[in-house]
Amino acid sequence: MIKLTITALFAAAMALVGVPAQAATPLQLSSDVFVEKQIVRADGSRTVVLEKPNLVLPGDRLVFVVKYRNTGTATASNFVVTNPLPTAVAFNGTSDGVEVVSIDGGNKWGVLATLRVKKSDGTVRPAQRSDVTHIKWNLNQPLTAGAEGKLIFRGIVK
């Protein structure tokens, strides 16, 4: 089960990019997943390190890094980066807070605080981070040829 979880984490860490149809600028994506660990030094002080996961367990904190780069010769603009969240991971925020999320597999999008989940009894409750299935960033700023950036989101293994 744990080995499958790691495989799923890496498979789902690969982001999808949508670029307007008229744009021919190639964008390159790469993704990494890290486990966030707290290390106690010899002097008793603590530090946080990011390590490549060999084994993940429920409760482990993960950091997903999606890097994007304009490999074309023209400036890219108005592109979207969408990342599905692995089912074994509960969303735990992003580094920038400008994302929109989906709680229904990517059908509807919004700021988490505005989304609602319909319960089996017909009542509605506010969506929670654990309901998130996809994360999307609408990157409207120009990205010149050769320029790059990164998006970071966090999760907790269920």
C-alpha positions as CSV (number, residue, x, y, z in Angstrom):
1,M,0.0,0.0,0.0
2,I,2.7,2.5,0.9
3,K,4.7,1.7,-2.3
4,L,1.5,2.3,-4.3
5,T,1.0,5.6,-2.5
6,I,4.4,6.8,-3.5
7,T,3.8,5.8,-7.1
8,A,0.5,7.6,-7.1
9,L,2.1,10.7,-5.6
10,F,4.7,10.9,-8.3
11,A,2.1,10.2,-11.1
12,A,-0.3,12.8,-9.8
13,A,2.4,15.4,-9.2
14,M,2.7,16.0,-12.9
15,A,0.8,19.1,-13.7
16,L,-1.3,19.9,-16.7
17,V,-1.0,23.1,-18.6
18,G,-3.7,24.8,-20.7
19,V,-2.6,27.6,-23.0
20,P,-5.0,29.6,-25.2
21,A,-5.4,28.0,-28.6
22,Q,-3.8,31.0,-30.5
23,A,-0.6,30.7,-28.4
24,A,2.1,28.6,-29.9
25,T,4.6,29.2,-27.1
26,P,5.9,25.9,-25.6
27,L,5.8,25.6,-21.9
28,Q,7.8,23.0,-20.1
29,L,6.7,21.6,-16.8
30,S,8.4,19.5,-14.2
31,S,7.2,18.4,-10.8
32,D,8.8,17.2,-7.6
33,V,7.4,15.8,-4.4
34,F,9.2,16.1,-1.0
35,V,8.5,15.0,2.5
36,E,8.8,17.7,5.1
37,K,10.8,16.4,8.1
38,Q,11.7,18.1,11.3
39,I,15.3,17.4,12.3
40,V,16.7,17.8,15.9
41,R,20.3,19.0,15.8
42,A,22.9,18.0,18.3
43,D,22.5,21.3,20.2
44,G,18.7,20.6,20.5
45,S,17.6,23.1,18.0
46,R,15.2,22.1,15.3
47,T,15.1,22.6,11.6
48,V,12.8,21.6,8.8
49,V,14.2,19.8,5.7
50,L,12.7,18.6,2.5
51,E,13.6,15.1,1.4
52,K,12.7,12.9,-1.5
53,P,10.2,10.3,-0.2
54,N,11.2,6.7,0.0
55,L,8.3,5.8,2.2
56,V,5.3,7.9,3.2
57,L,2.9,7.2,6.1
58,P,-0.4,8.7,7.1
59,G,0.2,12.1,8.6
60,D,3.4,12.8,6.6
61,R,3.6,16.4,5.3
62,L,4.3,16.7,1.6
63,V,5.5,19.6,-0.5
64,F,4.7,19.6,-4.2
65,V,6.8,21.9,-6.4
66,V,5.6,22.5,-10.0
67,K,8.2,24.3,-12.1
68,Y,7.2,26.0,-15.4
69,R,9.5,27.4,-18.1
70,N,8.8,29.2,-21.4
71,T,11.0,27.2,-23.8
72,G,9.8,29.2,-26.8
73,T,11.0,32.4,-28.5
74,A,8.0,34.5,-27.7
75,T,6.4,35.8,-24.6
76,A,3.6,33.6,-23.2
77,S,0.6,35.0,-21.3
78,N,-2.7,33.9,-19.9
79,F,-1.8,30.3,-19.3
80,V,-3.2,28.0,-16.7
81,V,-1.5,25.3,-14.6
82,T,-3.9,22.7,-13.2
83,N,-2.8,20.0,-10.9
84,P,-4.9,17.0,-9.7
85,L,-4.4,16.2,-6.0
86,P,-3.5,12.5,-5.3
87,T,-6.5,10.8,-3.6
88,A,-4.1,9.7,-0.8
89,V,-3.3,13.3,0.0
90,A,-5.4,16.0,1.7
91,F,-4.7,19.5,0.4
92,N,-3.0,21.8,2.9
93,G,-2.6,25.1,1.1
94,T,-0.3,26.8,-1.3
95,S,2.7,29.1,-1.0
96,D,0.9,32.0,-2.7
97,G,-2.8,31.7,-2.0
98,V,-3.9,32.9,-5.4
99,E,-5.1,29.5,-6.6
100,V,-8.6,28.3,-7.2
101,V,-9.6,24.8,-6.3
102,S,-12.1,22.1,-7.3
103,I,-13.9,19.8,-5.0
104,D,-15.6,17.8,-7.7
105,G,-12.9,16.5,-10.0
106,G,-12.3,19.7,-11.9
107,N,-15.9,20.5,-13.0
108,K,-16.4,23.7,-10.9
109,W,-13.7,26.0,-9.6
110,G,-13.6,28.7,-6.9
111,V,-11.8,30.0,-3.8
112,L,-12.1,27.3,-1.2
113,A,-14.1,29.5,1.2
114,T,-16.8,29.9,-1.4
115,L,-17.4,26.3,-2.2
116,R,-20.0,24.0,-0.7
117,V,-20.4,20.3,-0.3
118,K,-23.8,18.6,-0.5
119,K,-24.0,15.9,2.1
120,S,-25.9,12.6,1.6
121,D,-28.8,13.9,3.7
122,G,-29.2,16.9,1.3
123,T,-27.8,19.5,3.7
124,V,-24.9,21.6,2.6
125,R,-21.6,22.4,4.5
126,P,-18.6,24.6,3.7
127,A,-15.9,22.8,1.7
128,Q,-12.8,21.9,3.6
129,R,-9.2,21.4,2.5
130,S,-9.7,17.7,2.6
131,D,-12.4,18.0,-0.1
132,V,-10.1,19.5,-2.7
133,T,-9.5,17.3,-5.8
134,H,-7.7,19.8,-8.1
135,I,-5.7,23.0,-7.8
136,K,-5.5,25.6,-10.6
137,W,-3.5,28.8,-11.1
138,N,-4.4,31.3,-13.7
139,L,-1.1,32.9,-14.6
140,N,-2.0,36.1,-16.4
141,Q,1.4,37.9,-16.1
142,P,3.6,37.6,-19.2
143,L,6.3,35.0,-19.2
144,T,9.1,36.0,-21.5
145,A,11.1,33.5,-23.6
146,G,13.4,31.5,-21.2
147,A,11.7,32.8,-18.1
148,E,10.6,30.3,-15.4
149,G,8.7,30.1,-12.2
150,K,7.4,27.7,-9.7
151,L,4.2,26.9,-7.8
152,I,4.2,25.2,-4.5
153,F,1.4,23.4,-2.7
154,R,1.3,21.2,0.4
155,G,-0.5,18.1,1.4
156,I,-0.9,15.6,4.2
157,V,-0.9,11.9,3.6
158,K,-4.3,10.5,4.6
